[in-house]
Amino acid sequence: MHKIYIKMGAPERPGVRDMVRTTISVVKADVGSVVGHHRPHQKMIEHARKKLREAEETGLIKSFYVYSVGDDLGLVMTHHRGEENPEIHELAWNVFKEITEKVAKPLKLYGAGQDLLRDAFSGNVRGLGPGVAELEFEERASDPVIVFAADKTEPGAWNLPLYKIFADPFNTAGLVIDPRLRDGFVFEILNVKENTKVRLKAPEESYDILALLGTPGTYCVSKVYRASDGEPAAAASVSRLSLIAGKYVGKDDPVLIVRAQSGFPAVGEILAPFAVPYLVAGWMRGSHNGPLMPVSFKKGSAISFFDGPPRVIAMGWQIADGKLVGVDGTEPSDLFDDPFWDYSRQLASQLAIYMRSMGEFMPARLDPSEMEYTALPQILEKIRKKQEILG
């Protein structure tokens, strides 16, 4: 599709580029887990913490947090080096490589090194397997940030919540009653199959945005900007492992960074789209549609039923002087650890059982275009050889 460039609001304020800007880098990978796809081994988490603590002590990063969701291991790092910095990306790559060689393989963990699709680092982890989302910004007087991480699904899983957060006044009241939000937001949308992108502005081009985002297997939101001044509001990982590897090697399990409050949607508006679990592609063998269940990362991030269902965690921090500020050190607020979300989890469980009642019939199973990177084409080819041509 054609690229469309939209003016990103007012000119830069004098001196902004001379100020120290904070960058949040979230990098995740599946490099091994215990009992199939259940969860990473504790030694993997401890090794990641050790390596990032060393990087913090040398001044490479300002702060960090290591998390897991399902069988994925994630690194949240803050620094002043900007997006796509080779040193930051190499740090993450080396952490995952070391964990694979020193922990996952010796313990014979399942899928050891699964997401490391290349042998050598080439300056950026994009295209090598790990998922990455980064956001660089000038800190406000108070800067709340939420990091979402999902398991057993693809980058397009963020399309629906991002549209509701930044373009739907039925979800985000601030779009109607907050003067700072009324100019709307610009969506940067990537066509992951053609490697092109387009920028469209809400509310004026909302219908065009929906026309793309409704096909999450092809179009994914990569960034969101505030239209009035171009301030970055959100960033998502958009890597598709199957397109990199040319075959199914595991689902992409995307991450998402969203800034909140004071000129951005409120925390409650950002969380609201996850209250009704919507269907996403992935789940068992990356081949099925299932409900995205919001879970506590302390209590419910490990997967089980049909290797799922797909799930999402939400970690909340304040950002101060380039560092993560949580409820205790860098320990984040567990935003889905609230009795309210029990309703959503119960609904997700009911939807999961309903979808599985269909077995291997669509729409429980993905459509053929999404199955081409699985083992199904080999099976269909074997059957094709047995077919008889009708006269």
N, C-alpha and C positions, 0 to 999 in steps of 0.2 A: 504494500500500500504506500501511498505518497506520504512523505514527511510533511508535517505542518508545524511551523514555528510560531509561537505566540509570545508577544512581549510580556516579560515576567514582571510587570508592575513598574513602580517608580525606580529612578536611577539609584545606584548604590549611594548610601550615605557616606560623606567624606570621612576617611579614616577607618572605615569598617574593616577593610582588608588588612590594615596595619595592626589591628587588634588580634590578641590571641584567641583563636577559635577552637572550640572543643569538637572532637570527633568521637562518635560511638561506633565501634566495629563489632558486629556479631557474626561469628563464623561457626558453622556446625558441620558435623560429619558423623556418619555411622561407620565406626571402625572396629566394631565387635560388641557382642552382648552375651549375657548369660541366659540359658534356656531358650534357645532360638532368638526371637526378636524381643524378648521380655524387657531387659534393661541393661545398661552398661555395668561392668564390674566396679566395685568401689575403688579398686586400685587404679583404674583408669582415671577416675575423678581426682584422686589424690595426686597422680602424676601430673595431670594438667595444672592443678593448683600450684604444685612445686615449680613448674617451669614458668608459669605466669608471675609467681611471686619473685622469681629471679629477675624477670624482665622489668617488674615494677621497681625493684631495688636498683637496677642499673639506669632507670629513668626512661626506658623505652616506652613504657606505658604508665599512665597515672593511677589506674585502678583496674580491677577485674572481678569477674564472677564466673564460676563454672557451674553449669546446670545440666540436667538430663531430662529428656522427655521421650517416652518409649525407649527405643534402642539407640537414640541419638545423643551425642555429647556436644555441648555448645559452649563457646567462649564469648563472654561479653567483655570488651576492653574499651577503656577510654584513653585518649591521648590527644596531643596537639599537632599531629603529623599529617592530618588531612585524609581524605578518602583515597583508597587504592594505593596506600603507601607500601612500597616493596618490603620494608623492614617489618611492618606489622603483619602483612600477609605471610611473609616467610616464617615469622614466629608461630603463627597459627598452623601453617603447614608442617613445621618441624614438630610441634606438639602432637599432632595427629599421627605423623610418621613414627615418632618414638613410642607412642602408646601402642600402635600396631605391632611394632617389632619387640618391644620390651615387656608388654603386658598381654595384649590380645592373643598373639600367636603362641607364646609359651603356655598360656592357660587354655589353648585350643577353643577360644571363644568363637561363637557363631558369627560368620561374616567379617572376620578380622580384616581390616583395611578395605572394606567393601566400597566406600565412597572415594578412595584415592585412586582415580582412574589413570593417572599418569605417574611415571617413575621419578620425574625430576621437577623441581620448582622452577618456574620461569618468570618470576617477578610479580605474579598475581595469581591468587587461588581460583579466580574465575576461569571456568573451563577445565579445571583440574579435578572437579568432583565435589569438594566441599561447597555448601551454600553460604553466601555472604550478603549481609545488608549493612550499609554504612550511612551515617548522617553527620554532616559537618555544619556547625552553627555557632553564632555568637550567643553566649549565655545571657538569658534574661535575669531579672532580679530574683525570679523563682522559676525553675525550669523542670516540671515533672515530665518524666518519660516512661512509656510502657514498652516493654519488649515482649512480643508474642512469639511462641515457638510451637510448631505443629508437628505431629508425627503421623505417618501413613497417609500422606496426601501430597498434592502438587502445589506449585506457586500460585496457580489460578484460584486456589482456595481463599486467598485474601481479597479477590475482586469484589465479592458481595459486601463484606463488612467495610471495606474502604469506601465503596460508593455510598453506603448508608451513613458512614461517619462524616464524610466531607461533602456530600451532595444531596442527602435526603432530609428535608426539614421535619418529616414525621419521626425521624430518629434523633436528629441533632437540632434541638430547639434554638441553639445559638445562631443558626443560619437565618432565623427569623427575628430574634430579639436582641442579638448582640451586634452592635454596629461594626465591630472589628471583624466579623465573619461574613458580613453581607455581600462583600465583593466576590466571594466565592473562592474556589480552589482550582488549580491546574493539575490535571492528571497526566503523568508521563506513562504511556502504555506501550509495552513491548510486544511485538509479534515474535514469539520464540521460535517459530518454524522458519521465518524468512529473515530473522535478525534485523528487523527495522523497528523504528519507534515513531510515535506521534504524540503531540501534546494537545490536549483538548481541555477547554475551560467549562466548569460548572458555575452557575446554572445554564448559561447560554447554550452550551453544546451537550447538555445532559443526555439527550436522546442519542447523539452520536457515541457518547461514552458507553451508554448501555448497549448499543448495537455491537460494540466490541467486547465488553466485559462479560456479556452473556455466553461467550464461547471461551471458557477459562482454560481449555486445553491448548489454545493458540495464543490468546491475548492475556497478558498479565500486567498489572500495575507495578511499575518499578519505583516511581517516586511520586509524591504529591507536594505541591508548593502553594503557599498562600498567594492568591492572585494580586493582591494590592501591592506587595513589595517583593515577591519572589522568595520569601522566607521558606526554607525547607520544613515540611510538616511531617512527612513519613517516608520511609524507605523499606523496600521489600527485596528478599532474595528471589531471583527469577531463573536460576539454573535448572535445566531439565536434564537429569542424568541419562535418560534413554537417548536423547539427541546427541549427547557427548559420546556415549559408549557405543551407540548404534544397536543396543539391545537392552532388555530390562535387567537392571542390576540393583533394584531397590527404588523406592519412591523418593521424591526430592526433599520432603519434610522441611518446608520453608520457614523462614524467620521474618519478623516484621518489627520495625521501630516506629513508634508514633509519639509525637510531642503533644502535650496536653495543657489546657487552661490558658488564660491571658492572651487571647488572640488566636487560640486554637480550640477545637472542641474540648469540652470538659471530660474528666476521667470517666464519669458515668455515661456520657454519650459515646465514648470510645468503646466501652465494654458492652453496651446495650445490644449491638447486632448479634452477639453470641448467645443471647438468651433463648432463642428458638434455633435448635440445631438444624443447620441446612446441609444438604447432601453435597459431598465432595468426592472426587475421584481418588482412588488409591486402595486403602484397606488391604485385604488379603492378596498377596502376590501382586500388588499394584494394579489389580484387574477388576475392582468392584467399586460401586458407589456406596457410600455410607455416611451417617450423620457425624458432624464434627462436634465432639463432646468437650465442653469447657471443664477442665479439671484442676485441682490443686496440685502444684508441683511437689508438695510435701507428702501428699496422701494418695494421689491417683494418676501419676504420670506413666506408670508401667502398664504395658498392654497385655491383654489376655484373649477375650472373646473374638474368635475368627481373626486373630492377630490384630486386635483393635478394641472397639471401633476407633476410627481416626479421632485424635484428641488435640487440644490446644491448651497451653498454659499462658498465664499473663504475669509478668514480673514488673513491679513498679519501683522506680527510684526518683529521687531528686538529683539534679546535677549541680555540683558546686565546685568552682575552681578546677574544672576538668575531672572531677572524681564522682563516682557513684556513691550516693548517700542513701542507705537503706534504713530499715527499722533497727538494725544492729550492725554497725560497720557497713559492709557492702551487701549484707543479706537483704534481698528485696522484699517488698510487700507481696504477699501471695494473693493476687486480686480475685481469683476464683475460689478462694477458701472462705466462703460465706454461705450460710444456710440457704440463701436465695437460690444459688446455683444448683442446689439439690434437685429443684424442679427441672432444670435444663438437663441435668444428667439422667434423671428418670425418663424424661421424654426421649433423649438420645438412645437410651437402652431399648425403649419400646420401638423406636424407628429402626434400630439395628436388627432386632428380631424380625420385624416386619420385612425388611429388605432381604434378610437371609431366607425367609420363607419362600422366596422365588428361586432359590438355588442358582443355577447358571443361566437363567433366562434374563434378558434385558428387561427393564433397566437396572436390575441388580448387578449384572455384569456390564462392564463398559462396552461402548459401541466399537465396531471393528477398527475404526481409525485410531483408537487409543490402545488397541490390543496388538498392533503390528509389531511392537517391540518385545512382546512376551513370547512364550514357547508355542502359543496357539497357531501361528502360521505354519510351523513345522508339522503339526498335527493335521491341519487342513490340507497341506500338500500331500501327506500320506493318504488321506481319504480321497483326494482328487484323482490319484492314480488308479483308484478302484472304480471310478465313475464310468458309467456307460453313456455313450452318445445316443440320444434319441433320434430316430429317423423322422 
